[in-house]
């Protein structure tokens, strides 16, 4: 059983060495334990720190592409390196390496496909009241959409089985956390959460500029992923709302007209007609979106088969990153 711990990095020279030193060197049930660094276009000495620490694998983006792209590239590289389990952790040493044992336990026991570290944010002293409240509300929404209890949906500390990593395809650009949870649930994969503790914050988060920015981006991700899987149903409901909204003023006009008071109320007829027509357009958009969603699912199946049959050759890294400027440095343990 081979475990690879992947760490996406962007200008983490100040904390990376500490993060690597905190990782376990032996874990019960694991025969091989390796580390993987995804250098997401760092301009500081992050790459040098990783090399000096003797990490096993390094993937480098020549320019910064964001956390989601770094995570996706890491999954591909870890699969190519033969990982049976992949653990993702942050480079700022937020998560404790000692918790990796309990994080992978549900996968080793064959109970879960994806395991998320629950930071227990409601009692975590590192979170303000506003962050705790937003995190709880957001996780409840994601849990409802996923149909599984996920107390900390945006936690980046997670363990992923090989089969699950093959099936996940990150398409959003902001963050992988919510998207991978919703994807896993739609693919019928078992998600489990385990309580963990966190270290003191070493720096402010660089993923978002403010709470409002985080809420906006997270909401956009939820809507995009959910529509991807339920496009026709969503547009049908939108169509029903528009049509009902259009029928009401139309009937109002007809009632007034039948009672000899139609003059001066043609605006009701116009508004109702526009809304009713918009409802039919919504149906058409829903059909188109459903066809596009089907194509996306087929593309996902093609990528899964390619990953299994081709052993994740380097060309798949180019597919994920959308250009040719990655460098792959496979270091001997």
C-alpha positions in Angstrom: 0.0 0.0 0.0 1.6 3.2 -1.2 0.7 6.6 0.3 1.7 9.9 -1.3 1.2 13.2 0.6 0.8 16.0 -1.8 1.3 19.7 -0.9 0.3 22.5 -3.2 2.7 25.4 -2.7 2.8 29.0 -3.8 5.6 31.1 -2.2 5.7 29.0 0.9 9.5 29.2 1.7 8.8 30.4 5.2 6.6 27.4 6.3 7.3 24.5 3.9 10.2 23.1 5.8 8.2 23.0 9.0 5.3 21.4 7.2 7.5 18.7 5.8 9.3 18.1 9.1 5.9 17.5 10.7 4.9 14.7 8.4 5.1 11.2 9.7 7.8 8.9 8.3 6.0 5.6 9.1 2.2 4.9 9.2 0.6 1.6 10.2 -0.8 -0.2 7.2 1.3 1.7 4.7 4.3 0.1 3.0 5.6 3.1 1.1 5.3 6.7 2.1 6.3 9.5 -0.3 5.9 13.3 -0.5 4.9 15.3 -3.6 5.3 19.1 -3.9 3.2 21.0 -6.5 5.1 24.3 -6.9 2.4 26.6 -8.4 4.6 29.2 -10.0 6.4 30.3 -6.8 8.7 33.3 -7.2 10.6 32.7 -3.9 12.8 29.8 -2.7 9.9 27.3 -2.3 11.4 25.0 -4.9 14.8 25.1 -3.2 13.4 24.4 0.2 11.5 21.3 -1.2 14.7 20.0 -2.8 16.8 20.5 0.3 14.1 18.7 2.3 14.5 15.7 0.0 10.9 15.4 -1.1 10.3 12.4 -3.4 8.4 14.1 -6.3 8.2 17.7 -7.5 5.8 19.1 -10.1 6.3 22.7 -11.1 3.9 25.2 -12.8 6.0 27.9 -14.5 3.3 30.4 -13.6 0.7 30.6 -10.9 -2.6 28.9 -11.8 -4.4 28.8 -8.5 -5.1 26.2 -5.8 -7.6 24.1 -7.9 -5.2 23.6 -10.8 -2.4 22.7 -8.4 -4.5 20.2 -6.6 -5.6 18.6 -10.0 -2.0 18.5 -11.2 -1.0 16.8 -7.9 -3.7 14.1 -8.3 -2.4 13.3 -11.8 1.2 13.2 -10.6 0.4 11.1 -7.5 -1.5 8.6 -9.7 1.4 8.4 -12.1 3.7 7.7 -9.2 1.6 4.7 -8.2 -0.2 6.1 -5.2 -2.9 3.8 -3.6 -3.9 6.6 -1.3 -3.4 10.4 -1.7 -3.4 12.8 1.2 -3.7 16.5 0.5 -2.4 19.0 3.0 -1.5 22.7 3.1 2.0 24.1 3.0 1.3 26.6 5.7 1.4 23.9 8.4 -2.2 24.4 9.3 -2.8 20.7 9.6 -1.0 18.3 11.9 1.0 15.5 10.3 0.1 13.2 13.2 -3.5 13.3 12.1 -2.8 11.6 8.8 -3.0 8.2 10.5 -6.6 8.7 11.5 -7.4 10.5 8.2 -6.6 7.4 6.1 -8.0 4.9 8.5 -11.5 4.8 6.9 -9.9 4.1 3.5 -7.7 1.4 4.9 -10.8 -0.1 6.5 -12.6 0.1 3.1 -15.4 2.2 4.6 -14.8 5.4 2.6 -13.5 6.7 -0.7 -12.9 10.3 0.3 -12.1 11.3 3.9 -12.2 15.0 5.0 -10.5 16.3 8.1 -13.1 18.1 10.2 -11.4 21.1 11.9 -14.3 21.4 14.3 -14.4 25.1 13.4 -17.3 25.9 15.8 -14.9 25.3 18.8 -11.7 26.1 17.0 -10.1 29.2 18.6 -8.4 30.2 15.2 -11.8 31.0 13.7 -13.8 34.2 14.3 -17.5 34.0 15.0 -18.4 35.2 11.5 -16.2 32.5 9.9 -17.6 29.8 12.1 -21.1 30.8 11.2 -20.5 31.0 7.5 -18.5 27.7 7.6 -21.4 25.9 9.4 -24.1 27.3 7.0 -22.0 26.5 3.9 -21.2 23.0 5.1 -24.9 22.3 5.8 -25.8 23.5 2.3 -23.1 21.3 0.7 -24.2 18.3 2.9 -27.7 18.7 1.7 -26.7 18.9 -1.9 -24.3 15.9 -1.5 -26.8 13.8 0.5 -24.1 13.1 3.1 -23.1 14.7 6.4 -20.0 16.8 5.8 -19.3 19.1 8.8 -16.3 20.9 7.2 -16.8 20.9 3.4 -14.0 23.4 2.7 -11.2 21.6 4.7 -8.2 21.0 2.4 -6.9 18.2 4.7 -8.3 15.1 3.0 -7.4 11.5 2.0 -8.5 10.1 -1.4 -8.4 6.5 -2.6 -6.8 5.8 -5.9 -10.1 4.8 -7.6 -11.6 8.1 -6.3 -8.7 10.2 -7.6 -9.2 8.6 -11.0 -12.9 9.6 -11.1 -12.4 13.2 -9.9 -12.0 15.9 -12.6 -11.5 19.5 -11.2 -13.0 22.0 -13.7 -13.5 25.1 -11.5 -10.7 27.6 -11.0 -11.3 28.8 -7.4 -11.0 25.9 -5.1 -11.3 22.1 -5.4 -12.8 21.5 -2.0 -16.5 21.9 -2.7 -16.4 20.7 -6.2 -14.7 17.4 -5.4 -17.2 16.7 -2.6 -20.2 17.3 -4.9 -18.6 15.3 -7.7 -17.8 12.4 -5.4 -21.4 12.3 -4.1 -22.8 12.4 -7.6 -20.6 9.4 -8.6 -21.9 7.4 -5.6 -18.7 7.5 -3.6 -18.7 7.2 0.2 -17.5 10.4 2.0 -16.5 10.3 5.7 -15.2 13.0 8.1 -12.8 12.6 11.0 -12.2 15.2 13.7 -8.7 16.8 13.6 -6.9 19.6 15.4 -5.1 22.4 13.7 -1.9 24.4 14.4 -1.8 28.1 15.0 -2.1 30.2 11.9 1.2 31.2 10.4 -0.2 33.6 7.8 -3.6 34.9 6.6 -5.3 32.9 3.9 -4.3 33.9 0.3 -7.1 32.0 -1.3 -9.6 34.9 -1.0 -9.4 38.6 -0.4 -12.3 38.9 2.0 -15.2 37.0 3.5 -17.5 38.4 0.9 -15.1 37.3 -1.9 -15.0 33.8 -0.4 -18.8 33.6 -0.1 -19.3 34.8 -3.7 -16.7 32.4 -5.2 -17.9 29.4 -3.2 -21.5 30.1 -4.1 -20.6 30.3 -7.8 -18.7 27.0 -7.5 -21.7 25.3 -5.9 -24.1 26.6 -8.5 -21.8 25.7 -11.4 -21.2 22.1 -10.2 -24.8 21.5 -9.2 -26.1 22.8 -12.5 -23.6 20.5 -14.3 -25.4 17.4 -12.8 -29.0 18.7 -12.6 -29.2 21.2 -15.5 -32.6 20.0 -16.9 -34.4 19.9 -13.6 -33.1 23.4 -12.6 -34.2 24.9 -16.0 -37.6 23.1 -15.8 -38.3 24.6 -12.4 -37.2 28.0 -13.7 -39.5 27.6 -16.7 -42.4 26.7 -14.4 -41.8 29.8 -12.3 -41.6 32.1 -15.4 -44.7 30.6 -17.0 -46.7 30.8 -13.8 -45.5 34.4 -13.5 -46.6 35.0 -17.0 -50.1 33.3 -16.7 -51.1 35.5 -13.8 -51.0 38.9 -15.6 -52.4 37.3 -18.7 -55.5 36.0 -16.8 -55.7 39.4 -15.1 -56.0 41.1 -18.5 -58.5 38.5 -19.8 -60.7 38.9 -16.7 -60.7 42.7 -17.0 -61.3 42.5 -20.7 -64.3 40.1 -20.2 -65.7 42.6 -17.8 -65.3 45.5 -20.3 -62.3 47.0 -18.6 -59.5 45.9 -20.9 -58.4 49.3 -22.0 -55.3 50.6 -20.3 -54.3 47.1 -19.1 -52.5 45.9 -22.1 -49.2 46.1 -20.2 -50.4 43.1 -18.2 -50.8 41.2 -21.4 -47.3 42.3 -22.6 -45.6 41.4 -19.4 -47.4 38.1 -19.1 -46.5 37.2 -22.7 -42.8 38.0 -22.2 -42.6 35.9 -19.0 -44.5 33.0 -20.7 -42.1 33.1 -23.7 -39.1 33.3 -21.4 -40.4 30.1 -19.7 -40.2 28.3 -23.1 -36.7 29.7 -23.7 -35.7 28.3 -20.3 -36.9 24.8 -21.4 -34.8 25.1 -24.5 -31.8 26.2 -22.5 -32.4 23.3 -20.1 -32.3 20.8 -23.0 -29.1 22.3 -24.4 -27.5 22.3 -20.9 -28.5 18.7 -20.4 -26.8 17.7 -23.7 -23.7 19.6 -22.7 -23.8 17.9 -19.3 -24.0 14.5 -21.0 -20.9 15.4 -23.1 -19.1 16.4 -20.0 -19.9 13.0 -18.4 -18.7 11.2 -21.5 -15.5 13.2 -21.4 -15.0 12.2 -17.8 -15.4 8.6 -18.7 -12.8 9.0 -21.4 -10.4 10.5 -18.9 -11.0 7.8 -16.4 -10.3 5.1 -19.0 -7.2 7.0 -20.2 -5.9 7.1 -16.6 -6.4 3.4 -16.1 -5.1 2.2 -19.5 -2.3 4.6 -20.0 -0.9 4.8 -16.5 -1.3 8.6 -16.5 1.4 9.6 -18.9 2.7 13.1 -18.8 0.3 14.2 -21.6 -2.6 14.0 -19.2 -0.9 16.6 -17.1 -1.0 18.9 -20.1 -4.7 18.2 -20.6 -5.3 19.3 -17.0 -3.1 22.4 -17.1 -4.1 23.5 -20.6 -0.6 24.4 -21.7 2.9 23.0 -22.1 4.9 24.8 -19.4 4.9 22.2 -16.6 8.1 20.6 -15.6 8.2 17.2 -13.9 11.0 16.3 -11.6 10.8 12.8 -10.2 13.4 12.5 -7.4 14.5 9.2 -6.0 13.5 8.5 -2.4 
